[in-house]
Amino acid sequence: MSICEWITNTTWISSAFAEGVSLQEAVMSSVFPKEVLAAVGVGYLLYQGVKYIRRPPRHVLPNGDCYEGYLVNGLPEGKGKYTYSRGSCYEGDFVNGKKEGKGKYTYSDGDCYEGNFVNDKMQGKGKYTYFSGSCYEGDFVNGKKEGKGKYTYFSGSCYEGDWVNDKMQGKGKYTYSDGDCYEGDWVNGKMQGKGKYTYSDGACYEGDFVNDKKEGKGKYTYSDEGCFEGMWLNDEMVSSGIDHLGDDLFFDLLCGSHQSAPPNGYCLGVVLDYLQKNGYEEMAASLREARRYSIMNPEEIERESHVFFRELTHERKSKLICYGSQNHAMMLNLVPNVDPGFIICEIFNSGAGLEKYHEKKWDYSKEKPRRKYKTLLQVKVPVERWTPELIQIFLSPGDIEDENKAYGHILNFPGAEILSSSSSSWQTAQKGPDCSLQCFIKGLFEHKMPEPERLRRQMKKDCRQAHIEKEQFSILMDMQLWEREEYTEES
């Protein structure tokens, strides 16, 4: 045995004490080789002996758990290490048999908590690291995240703020891995109350939130500085009517530079109110219903799907709804056929998803079309294929992944038959495959309204006039405000 191996082997200490001699006597006796004393000295041997004597005892429990430390009245006390038979392990302070003070608990699944304990539970400041890579650092109360804390997700997202009962509650800031950011009120782990949501492209919404969605009063500012301020419901702008015809936002959507403008609750509200004020009651009523569907939450959609199904298949009422995919809007008009065994599906669309129906095929990755296409596709579908569950899909366009799948839900029906497909080019202002409010209005008016072109041109004219009047009013108000400020300074 080498000198190092001999020193680190504690059997010499236990042997010395077994003979009933003191540690110093054991070290100084002739039992130790001279080369050992010459190599490390008496002081080091004394240190190794004291270290051995102070080593806490090891207790193996009947259930397979193991505790290394001292017991008082049969309970762990002071510093110790408790290893559970299932693989978890706690190392730190004990008081009266319970984890209390500073400690580190490593779970069998790889999670780990390091911080303060009170009465066997995480309490005070601590850091909890998950096996997945996520991490929470902050306050704990009674074993749960409560107080101030920062949670960093393995994906890169991060929340920093108030916690109650293991959930985000109070004031806090959530930064998403894609660059979006929300700062404001939280209730039960969801955005609720007043807050500001800033998107990675520079757009932002500031106002009321309910259940993670924009709801109540709020202002949405687009990245190009256009804005909408009004009421929101279920993430949709709903406080809209003919009074909003001159809004910067609606003007840009109808006459300006916005490339993508799905017909959401805000747009539909302005259009239907305009039609109603101009005497087109029937179309306004259809759009009003479509708008109502567009702002429903999932629970409302599930209930409404049964009413929708009954009215379409039994009462044989036509239904107009917003349709499409997560990033592209279309309109779907469902009309009971003369033959009661079929429903006619009329799909109004422009841009993406239409390639197979264009008169000329465009490869958007290689060239930009000089003209934008609009299409009306009519498909006859057997009435027995319709169910409330299918209607729920049509009323939840955000759940459909892309435009071709939106078409596929109808075209892939067993027994579905394309009756007609009409497409034509219509404008050059838009580039690429984006949809637009202009196209939606043009397509809808053309197939459903008398004198569609005259009506569309009149609407654009009225929109421009209303926008000019609003700008003039805004300038006038700014001038009056400036004059009041000047007068106050002079006084």
N, C-alpha and C positions, 0 to 999 in steps of 0.2 A: 504494500500500500504506500502511495506517495505521501509527502508531507501534507499537501493540500487536501487529499482525500481523507487523511487521518484527522485533520483538524475539523473538517466539515461533518465528519461522522460523529454524532452526539452520543454514541454508545459509551465513549470514555467518561462522559459526565455522569451518565446514569450508573455506570459501574462504580465510579468513585463514591457516589452517594450511597450506593447499596452497601458499601463497606463501612458506612457510618462516619465518614470523615468530612470536614468542612471543605468548601470549594477551594479556598486558598491552600489548605493542606494537600488537597488532591493535585493541585497544579504544581506545588513545590516538591511533591514526593518523587521518588525515583521511578514511578510508573510511567512518566513521560520521557520519551527518548531525548537525549541531549540535542540532537539536530533540530527537533521541533522547537525547543526553547530558544535555540540560537537563531532560528529562522523568523519566528513571529514574536517572541518575547512573552513574558508572564502576563502583561497587561491585556494582550489580545485574547489569551486563553481565559482570563477572568471575564472579559466582555462576552465571549461565546457562552460561558457558563451561566452568567446572569441572564442572557437572552434565552437560554434554554429553560431556566427556572421560571421566568416570567411568561413563557409561552402559555396562552390560555388553554384550558382543557377542552377536549372534544367529546361531545355527547351525541350518541346515536339513539334516536327515539324509536319506539316500536313501530310507528307508521312509516319508517324509512327516512324521515327528515333527519338532518344533521345540524347541530349547533356547535360552533366553536366560540367559546367565551365563558365568562363566569356566571354562576347562578347565585341568586340570593333568594332564599326561601323557595328554592326549586324553580325560579323564574329567571330568564335572561336579564342581565343588568349591566349597563356600561357599554363598552365597545364589544361588538361581536359580529359573527357572520352566520346567517341561517340559510341553509340550502334545503329547499323543498324536494321531496322525492319526485315531483312532477317536472323538475328542471328549473324552476324559478329560484332566485337567490337574492337575499337582502344582506347588505353589509353596512353597518353604521351603528347608531346609538340605540340602546334599549332602556326603558324605564318600566319597572314592574312587569316585565314580560312582554311589553308592547314596543313597537317601533316609535321612537320619540326623539326628536332632535335632527341632526344631519344624517343623511343616509343615501344609499344607492340601491334601487330595486331593479333587477334585471329579470324580465319575464321570459317564460319558456319559448314564446313565439318570436323573441328578438327585440321586443320593445324595451325601453329603459327609462326609468325616472331617477333623477338625481336632484336632491334638494331637501326641504324641511318636511318632517313628519310630526303629527300630533295624534296620539291615541290610535295608532296603527294606520292612519290615513294621511295622504298627501295634503299638507296644509302650509300656507305661506309661500315663499318664493321657491321656484323649482323649474326644472327643465325636463320635458318629456320628449324623448326621441323615438319615433316609430320605426319599425323594421323597414317600412316602405321608403324611408328617407325623409318623410315629413317630420316637423319638429315644432313643439310649443314651448315657449319660455315666458314665464310670468307668474301670476298669482294663482294659488289653489285654495279652495275652501271645502273641507269635508270630502276630500278625494276627487273633486271636480274643478275644472277650469272656472275661476270666478275672480273678478277684479280686472286688473290691467294685464294684457298679455299679447304676445306676438306669435302667430301661427304661420309657419312657412311650409307650403305644400311641396311635395317632391316634384311637381310639374313646374314650379317656379312662381306660382301665385302666392300672395302673402296677405294676411289680415292682421292689422294691429289696432287694438282698441279695447273696448269693454267686453267682459264675459259674464254670464250668469248661468249657473247650472249646466255647464259644459257647452253652452251655445253663445254665439255672438249676439250681444244685447246691450243697447246703449249707444254710445258714439264710437265710430270706428272707420277705418280706411281699408278697403280691399283693393289690392293691385293685382290685376290678372296677368298671366304670363304673356298674353298677346299685346299688352300695353294699355288695355282699358283700365279705368280706375273709378271706383265709387267711394265717396266719402260722405258720411251722414249718419242717420239713425238706423238702428237694427232692432228687430224684435223677433225672438225665438229663432235666431239663425237666418233671418231673411231681411232684405232691405225693406224698411217700413218707417214712414214718417217723412221728415224733410231730408233731402240729400242732393248730391251733385254727382252725375255719372259722366265721366269724360272718356270719349272714344279715342282709339289710337290714331284715327285720321284727323283729330282736332275738333270734331263735332262734340257737343255736350248738351246734356239735359239737366236742368236744375229745377227742383220742385218736389211734388209729393210722390211717394211710393207706397204701394200696398202689395204685400205678398210677393216681393221681388219684381214687381211690375210698375211701370209709370201709371199712376192713377190719382186723379185730383187735379189741382192747378199746377201748371209747370211751363217752363220755357225751354224749347229745343232750338239750339243754335247750330246750323250746319257749318261744315268746315269752310265753305265759301262765304260765310257770314250771313247768309239768309237765315231767318228765324221764324218760329211759330210760337205764340204764347196763348195759352188757353187751357181748356179742360182735356183730361186724358182718361181713358178707361181701358184696362186690360192691355196696356202698352200701345194703345192706338190714340191718335188725335181725334177727338170726337166733338169738341165744341166748335162746330163749323157750320156755316150756312152762307147765304148770299152776301152777308156782311163781310165775309172773309175773301170775297172775290178779288179784292185789290191787295191782299197780303203779299209781301215780298215772296214768301214761300210758294204760294199758289201761282203767282205770276211767273216765277221761274220754272215751275213744273209744267205749266201750260204753254208758255211763250218763250221761255229762256233756255238756260244752259244745262239744267239738271238732266243727266243721261238716263237715270233710272228712277221711276216714280210709280210704284205699284198703286193701284186704286184702293188705298186703305180707308179707314173711317173718316179721316179728315177730307181727303179728296172727294169721296163719295158724298159727304155731307154738303160740300159746296155745290157740286154738280146737281144733285137732286133738288136742292133748294132753288137753284137757278131755273131748272126745268119747271118746277112747280109754279114759281112766280111768273113764268112765261106761258102757263096754260097746259103743259104736258103732264097731266095728273097721273096717267097710267104708268108711264115710264118712271116718274118720280117715286111712285109707290113701290115699284119693283126694285129700284135702287135703294130705297129706304130699308126694305127687307134685307137686301144684300149687305147693306152697311151694318144692320143689326147682327147678322151672322158673323161678320168680319171681326167684331169686337167681343165675341163670346169667349168665356174661359172654358176649359175642358169639361167641367161638370155641367155647364149650361149646354154645351154642344151635345153631350150624351143625352140629356133630357130632350132637347129640341129635335134630335135626329128621328125620334119616334113620331113626333108631330109632322115633321117634314115628310117622312115616309108615307104617312096616312094621307096627307094632302096631295102628294104627287101620284100615288098609285091607286088610291080609292076615290078621292074627290077630284082627281085629274086636273089639278091646278098647276100652271106653269111656275117654275122656280128659277130665279136669277141669283147666282152666287159668285163671289170672288173665288178664283181657283188658281192653281199653279203649283210652284215649288217654293223652297225656302228663299230663293233669290230672284224669282221671276213670277210676275203676276199675269193672270189671264182671267177671262170671264167665262162662266159656264151657264148656259141657258137650257133648262130641262123642260121639254114641251111634250105633253101626252100626245101620241100619234092618233090619227083617225082610227087606225086599227088599235083597239084597246090592249092588245098584247104587246105593244112596244112603246118605248120612250125615245124621243128624238133628243140627242145631246148636241147642242150648238156651242162650239168652242171658239171664242174670239181671242186672237193672240197676235203678237208681233215679235220678230226677232228670234230669240233662242228657242230651240226645240222645233223649229219649223222647216229645217233644211230639207226634209224628205217631201215637203209639200210646196216648195218653191218652184216656180216655173224655170228659174235658172239657179243652179247650185252654186253656193259660195263657200269657199274655204276661208274662214275667218282668221286662221293662223297664217295664211299666206297673202291675203288681199282683203281690202275693205270694200264692202259693197257701195256702189254709188247711190243706191236707193235702198230705203228701208221697206221691208215687206210686212203686210198685214194679211191675215188669213182667217177665213171662216170655214171650219170643218164641221160637217153635219154627219152624225153617226146614229144609226138606229140600233137600239139595244132592247132585247126581250125584257119585259117588265118583271118577270119572275127572278131576274138576276139582281134586282135591287133589294137591299136589306138596310135596316137602321145602322148596322155596323159599317156598311159600305158608305153610307151617307156621312157618317162621322169623319171618314177620311176626306171626303170632298169638302167638308166644312172646316177642316184643319189643314190648309195648304202648307203651313210651315213644317209639317211632318213629312212632306214629300221631298225626296232628295234632289231631283233635277227635273227639267222640263219634259224629257222623253218619258220618264216614269209617270208624269202627270197625264200625258197622252195615253200611256200604256194602261192605266187604270180603266180607261174606257174602251180602247181599241182591242184589248186582250179579253174582253168579255166573250164567253162562248156564245156564238150566234150574233156578235156585233157585225154591223155592215155599214161601210162608208157610203153615204148617199151622195154627197157632193163636197168638193174642196175648191174654194175660190181664193185666189191670192193675187195681189197686185202691189206694185211699188207705189210709194206715196210721198216720200219726203227725203231730204238730204241733210237735215239739221243734225240728226243723231248718227253716231258712228258705232260700228260693231253691233253685237247681238242684244243690246239692252232693250228692255221694254220702256214705254213712256206713257205718261198721262195723255199726251196728245194722241198717241196711237189708240189707246183705250177708248177715248171719246169718239174718235173718227170711226173706228170699227163698229162701236155700239150704235152710233147715230146712223151710220150708213145702212145697217141691216134692220134697224128697228124704228127709225123715225122718218116722218115725211120731210122732204127737202133737207136732207142731212148736212149738205155742204153749206147751205145758207145759215143753218142753225149753228154749225161749228164756227164759221167765220164771225157770226154775230157774238158768240160767246167770247171769242178771243178779243174782239173789238171792245166789248163791255169790260173784260178783264183789264185790258190796257188802260182804259179810261178810269176805272176804279183805282188802279195802281197809281196813276198820275195824280188823282185827287188826294189819295192818302199821302203821297210824297209831298204835295203842296201843303197839306194840313200839318204834316210833321215839320216842314221848314218854318211855317208860320208860328207853330208852338215854340220852336227853338228860338226864333227871333224875339218873341214875347218874353221868354225866360231870360234871354240875354239882356233885353232892355230893363227888366226888373232888377237884375244883378247890377247893371251899370248905375241905375238910379239909387240902389242901396249903397253902393260904394261912394257915390258923390255926396249922399246925405251924411 
